[in-house]
Amino acid sequence: MRSILVLALALGAGGAAAAATLPPIRVILVGDSTIATGNGYGDALCAGFRPEVTCINLGANGRSSSSFRSEGRWDGVHDLLRDGGVFQTSYVLVQFGHNDQPGKKHATDLVTEFPANMARYAAEIRSLGGVPVLVTPLTRRTFNGPNLHDTLAPWGAATRKAAVQEGAALLELNADSAAAVQRMGQAEADTLAMAPPPDPNPAGGKVKSQFDWTHLGPKGATYFSAMVARELAQAVPGIAPYLN
């Protein structure tokens, strides 16, 4: 019995040592405001990694798959990947769609431009030695009566097409987030926002509010970052040991 106990303790210690000596990796987040610091899930996702992970959140408010590149922000990702550093692997998660839609300042064509942009991101990440992970866009939490109005589903499909074309890993965040929001309903979904819904009849007149059905407060960031982490562990098994 004593020998069995000693063996079990030794195996346990060995497993703990292996877990403690994971090689360093890097995760780079690229996308719009639903990832960005302050109103997205990116920082909460970064907080969910083990210390061996250097997680860099480059999400930027108002950016589309086109403007993120045209403004020179993508050049910074090139520089990071070329440098390489001490990291065994660099994973780059790319999520766009919200600001690619018609009517937005940086809109792109859904058929001819957006999927090509996403495929190009994946190809360039791989050519620079990184691992591309394309992410379908987080749903907006807008309902028509009891039903979620998921306006971003076509951009999810286009992202999926780009991932297949480039052989890149894909996170089905649009479909998963839309299903989750549909299950919870409008009232519960509203609690994921940056602020509570404003009073429709305020005593002192209309009050400016940070509430909307796109951006995330702390509760929403925690909820959707956990969803992304689960999807990431399944789609990219090599990163699973680095998630808390």
GIFEN-V574879 format. One record per residue. N is the residue number from 1. RES is the residue in three letters. SS is DSSP state (H for helix, E for strand, L for the rest). OMEGA is omega in whole degrees, -180 to 180 (none if undefined). Layout:
N,RES,SS,OMEGA  N,RES,SS,OMEGA
//
This chain:
1,MET,L,-179  2,ARG,H,-179  3,SER,H,178  4,ILE,H,180  5,LEU,H,179  6,VAL,H,180  7,LEU,H,-180  8,ALA,H,179  9,LEU,H,180  10,ALA,H,179  11,LEU,H,179  12,GLY,H,179  13,ALA,H,179  14,GLY,H,178  15,GLY,H,179  16,ALA,H,179  17,ALA,H,180  18,ALA,H,180  19,ALA,H,-177  20,ALA,H,-176  21,THR,L,175  22,LEU,L,178  23,PRO,L,-178  24,PRO,L,175  25,ILE,E,179  26,ARG,E,175  27,VAL,E,180  28,ILE,E,-179  29,LEU,E,-179  30,VAL,E,180  31,GLY,E,-174  32,ASP,L,-174  33,SER,L,180  34,THR,L,172  35,ILE,L,-168  36,ALA,L,175  37,THR,L,174  38,GLY,L,-178  39,ASN,L,179  40,GLY,L,-178  41,TYR,L,-172  42,GLY,H,-178  43,ASP,H,177  44,ALA,H,176  45,LEU,H,179  46,CYS,H,-179  47,ALA,H,-178  48,GLY,L,179  49,PHE,E,174  50,ARG,L,-178  51,PRO,L,-180  52,GLU,L,-178  53,VAL,E,169  54,THR,E,-176  55,CYS,E,-176  56,ILE,E,-178  57,ASN,E,179  58,LEU,L,177  59,GLY,L,-176  60,ALA,L,-179  61,ASN,L,172  62,GLY,L,-175  63,ARG,L,177  64,SER,L,179  65,SER,L,178  66,SER,L,-174  67,SER,H,178  68,PHE,H,178  69,ARG,H,-174  70,SER,H,179  71,GLU,L,178  72,GLY,L,-179  73,ARG,H,179  74,TRP,H,177  75,ASP,H,178  76,GLY,H,177  77,VAL,H,175  78,HIS,H,-178  79,ASP,H,180  80,LEU,H,-177  81,LEU,H,178  82,ARG,H,-180  83,ASP,H,177  84,GLY,L,180  85,GLY,L,-177  86,VAL,L,-170  87,PHE,L,177  88,GLN,L,-179  89,THR,L,172  90,SER,E,177  91,TYR,E,179  92,VAL,E,177  93,LEU,E,-177  94,VAL,E,179  95,GLN,E,174  96,PHE,L,178  97,GLY,L,-176  98,HIS,H,-176  99,ASN,H,173  100,ASP,H,-176  101,GLN,L,178  102,PRO,L,180  103,GLY,L,177  104,LYS,L,-177  105,LYS,L,-176  106,HIS,L,-177  107,ALA,L,175  108,THR,L,178  109,ASP,L,-175  110,LEU,H,-175  111,VAL,H,-171  112,THR,H,-170  113,GLU,H,-174  114,PHE,H,-180  115,PRO,H,177  116,ALA,H,178  117,ASN,H,-178  118,MET,H,178  119,ALA,H,180  120,ARG,H,176  121,TYR,H,-178  122,ALA,H,-178  123,ALA,H,-178  124,GLU,H,176  125,ILE,H,-179  126,ARG,H,-179  127,SER,H,179  128,LEU,L,175  129,GLY,L,179  130,GLY,L,178  131,VAL,E,-180  132,PRO,E,175  133,VAL,E,179  134,LEU,E,-175  135,VAL,E,176  136,THR,L,-169  137,PRO,L,175  138,LEU,L,-179  139,THR,L,164  140,ARG,L,-172  141,ARG,L,-177  142,THR,L,-177  143,PHE,E,164  144,ASN,E,-173  145,GLY,L,-179  146,PRO,L,-173  147,ASN,E,176  148,LEU,E,177  149,HIS,L,-174  150,ASP,L,-176  151,THR,L,-175  152,LEU,L,-180  153,ALA,H,178  154,PRO,H,178  155,TRP,H,172  156,GLY,H,180  157,ALA,H,179  158,ALA,H,176  159,THR,H,178  160,ARG,H,179  161,LYS,H,180  162,ALA,H,180  163,ALA,H,178  164,VAL,H,-179  165,GLN,H,-175  166,GLU,H,-178  167,GLY,L,-178  168,ALA,L,173  169,ALA,E,-178  170,LEU,E,171  171,LEU,E,-177  172,GLU,L,-176  173,LEU,H,-179  174,ASN,H,-179  175,ALA,H,-177  176,ASP,H,-180  177,SER,H,178  178,ALA,H,179  179,ALA,H,-180  180,ALA,H,-180  181,VAL,H,176  182,GLN,H,-180  183,ARG,H,-175  184,MET,H,180  185,GLY,H,-173  186,GLN,H,-175  187,ALA,H,179  188,GLU,H,179  189,ALA,H,180  190,ASP,H,180  191,THR,L,179  192,LEU,L,-176  193,ALA,L,-177  194,MET,L,-180  195,ALA,L,177  196,PRO,L,175  197,PRO,L,-180  198,PRO,L,176  199,ASP,L,-179  200,PRO,L,-180  201,ASN,L,-177  202,PRO,L,-176  203,ALA,L,-176  204,GLY,L,-177  205,GLY,L,-176  206,LYS,L,-179  207,VAL,L,179  208,LYS,L,-176  209,SER,L,175  210,GLN,L,-178  211,PHE,L,166  212,ASP,L,-176  213,TRP,L,-179  214,THR,L,-173  215,HIS,L,-170  216,LEU,L,167  217,GLY,L,-178  218,PRO,H,-180  219,LYS,H,178  220,GLY,H,179  221,ALA,H,178  222,THR,H,-177  223,TYR,H,-174  224,PHE,H,175  225,SER,H,177  226,ALA,H,177  227,MET,H,179  228,VAL,H,180  229,ALA,H,178  230,ARG,H,179  231,GLU,H,-178  232,LEU,H,179  233,ALA,H,-180  234,GLN,H,-175  235,ALA,H,-178  236,VAL,L,-174  237,PRO,H,-178  238,GLY,H,-179  239,ILE,H,-176  240,ALA,H,-179  241,PRO,L,-177  242,TYR,L,180  243,LEU,E,179  244,ASN,L,none
//
